[in-house]
Amino acid sequence: MDRKSTLPRPLDAATSARFRRMPRASTKPELRLRRELHRRGLRFRVNHPGLPGRPDLAFTRAKMAVFVDGCFWHRCPEHGTLPRNNRDWWQQKLDRNVARDRAKDAALAELGWTVLHVWEHEATDAAADRVEAEWRRRLPPATP
């Protein structure tokens, strides 16, 4: 059975169009975090294709992967919601997303990478502080 046949019927054309317009990469929260980390002097790869899950940010020297997770798509315990329409389908879809997240985390950990998840609702400065602290912890101090 192909993927298209498993999709539920949209509530209406407007809802369908709204979901189609949602970006998969370079979302506003991701761009804000990237700008702040770059401003702080941290350098990273974006959507690194050689790593499981193509992390949003990959700090290759520190072997650290960062994912910026949307509250809806990744079931934020604080803001995650479940649509009323096609509820069973969405429940399964979002459960698969979370299971895939855990599998990516495990695959990266097996390769010796540390994984950080940042929620889209987190304040940019606080998220950048957390990422920067872990980055500094993982890199050996520079020798003069």
C-alpha positions as CSV (number, residue, x, y, z in Angstrom):
1,M,0.0,0.0,0.0
2,D,1.5,3.4,-0.9
3,R,1.8,6.3,1.5
4,K,-0.9,8.4,-0.3
5,S,-3.6,5.8,0.3
6,T,-3.0,6.0,4.1
7,L,-3.5,9.7,4.4
8,P,-6.7,10.9,6.0
9,R,-9.2,13.1,4.2
10,P,-8.5,16.7,5.1
11,L,-11.1,18.7,7.0
12,D,-11.2,21.3,4.3
13,A,-9.0,22.8,1.5
14,A,-7.8,25.6,3.8
15,T,-6.5,23.1,6.4
16,S,-4.9,21.0,3.7
17,A,-3.1,24.1,2.2
18,R,-2.0,25.3,5.6
19,F,-0.3,22.0,6.4
20,R,1.3,21.8,2.9
21,R,2.9,25.3,3.5
22,M,4.6,24.2,6.7
23,P,8.4,24.2,6.2
24,R,10.3,21.0,7.0
25,A,13.7,22.7,7.4
26,S,15.0,26.2,8.3
27,T,12.0,27.0,10.4
28,K,11.9,30.4,12.2
29,P,12.9,28.9,15.6
30,E,15.8,27.0,13.9
31,L,16.9,30.1,12.1
32,R,16.9,32.2,15.3
33,L,19.0,29.6,17.1
34,R,21.4,29.3,14.2
35,R,21.9,33.1,14.1
36,E,22.5,33.3,17.8
37,L,25.0,30.5,17.9
38,H,26.8,31.9,14.9
39,R,26.9,35.3,16.6
40,R,28.6,33.6,19.5
41,G,31.3,32.2,17.3
42,L,30.0,28.6,17.1
43,R,30.3,26.9,13.7
44,F,28.2,24.0,12.6
45,R,26.8,22.1,9.7
46,V,23.2,22.4,8.8
47,N,21.1,19.2,8.1
48,H,24.3,17.1,7.9
49,P,23.4,14.3,5.4
50,G,26.0,11.8,6.7
51,L,24.4,11.5,10.1
52,P,21.2,9.6,11.2
53,G,18.2,11.9,11.1
54,R,20.1,14.7,9.4
55,P,20.4,16.9,12.6
56,D,19.3,20.5,12.2
57,L,22.8,21.5,13.5
58,A,25.8,19.3,13.7
59,F,28.9,20.3,15.6
60,T,31.3,17.8,14.0
61,R,34.4,18.4,16.2
62,A,32.4,18.2,19.3
63,K,30.3,15.3,17.9
64,M,27.1,17.0,19.0
65,A,23.8,17.0,17.2
66,V,21.0,19.5,17.8
67,F,17.4,19.1,16.7
68,V,14.9,22.0,16.9
69,D,11.6,20.2,17.5
70,G,8.2,21.7,16.8
71,C,5.7,21.3,19.7
72,F,3.0,19.8,17.5
73,W,5.0,17.4,15.4
74,H,7.2,16.1,18.3
75,R,4.5,15.9,21.1
76,C,5.8,18.7,23.4
77,P,4.6,17.8,26.9
78,E,3.8,21.4,27.5
79,H,2.2,22.5,24.2
80,G,1.6,19.4,22.1
81,T,-2.0,19.0,20.9
82,L,-4.0,16.4,19.1
83,P,-6.3,17.5,16.3
84,R,-10.0,16.6,16.8
85,N,-10.4,15.7,13.1
86,N,-8.9,12.3,12.2
87,R,-7.8,11.9,15.8
88,D,-6.7,8.2,15.5
89,W,-4.6,8.8,12.4
90,W,-2.9,11.8,14.0
91,Q,-2.3,9.9,17.3
92,Q,-0.5,7.2,15.3
93,K,1.4,9.7,13.1
94,L,2.7,11.7,16.1
95,D,3.6,8.5,18.0
96,R,5.7,7.4,15.0
97,N,7.4,10.8,14.9
98,V,8.4,10.4,18.6
99,A,9.6,6.8,18.1
100,R,11.6,7.9,15.1
101,D,13.2,10.7,17.2
102,R,14.3,8.2,19.8
103,A,15.7,5.8,17.2
104,K,17.7,8.7,15.7
105,D,19.0,9.6,19.2
106,A,20.1,6.0,19.8
107,A,21.8,5.7,16.4
108,L,23.7,9.0,17.0
109,A,24.7,7.9,20.5
110,E,26.0,4.6,19.1
111,L,28.3,6.7,16.9
112,G,29.5,8.6,19.9
113,W,27.4,11.7,19.4
114,T,25.6,13.7,22.0
115,V,22.1,14.7,21.1
116,L,20.3,17.9,22.3
117,H,16.7,18.7,21.5
118,V,15.4,22.2,21.6
119,W,11.7,22.9,21.6
120,E,10.4,25.6,19.3
121,H,8.9,27.5,22.2
122,E,12.2,27.8,24.1
123,A,13.7,31.2,24.4
124,T,16.5,31.6,21.9
125,D,19.1,32.8,24.4
126,A,18.3,30.0,26.8
127,A,18.5,27.4,24.1
128,A,21.8,28.9,22.8
129,D,23.2,28.9,26.3
130,R,22.4,25.2,26.7
131,V,23.9,24.3,23.3
132,E,27.0,26.5,23.9
133,A,27.6,25.0,27.4
134,E,27.5,21.4,26.0
135,W,29.7,22.4,23.1
136,R,32.3,23.9,25.4
137,R,32.1,20.9,27.7
138,R,32.7,18.5,24.8
139,L,35.7,20.3,23.3
140,P,39.1,20.0,24.8
141,P,40.6,23.4,25.9
142,A,42.7,25.1,23.2
143,T,46.4,25.0,23.9
144,P,48.4,28.2,23.3
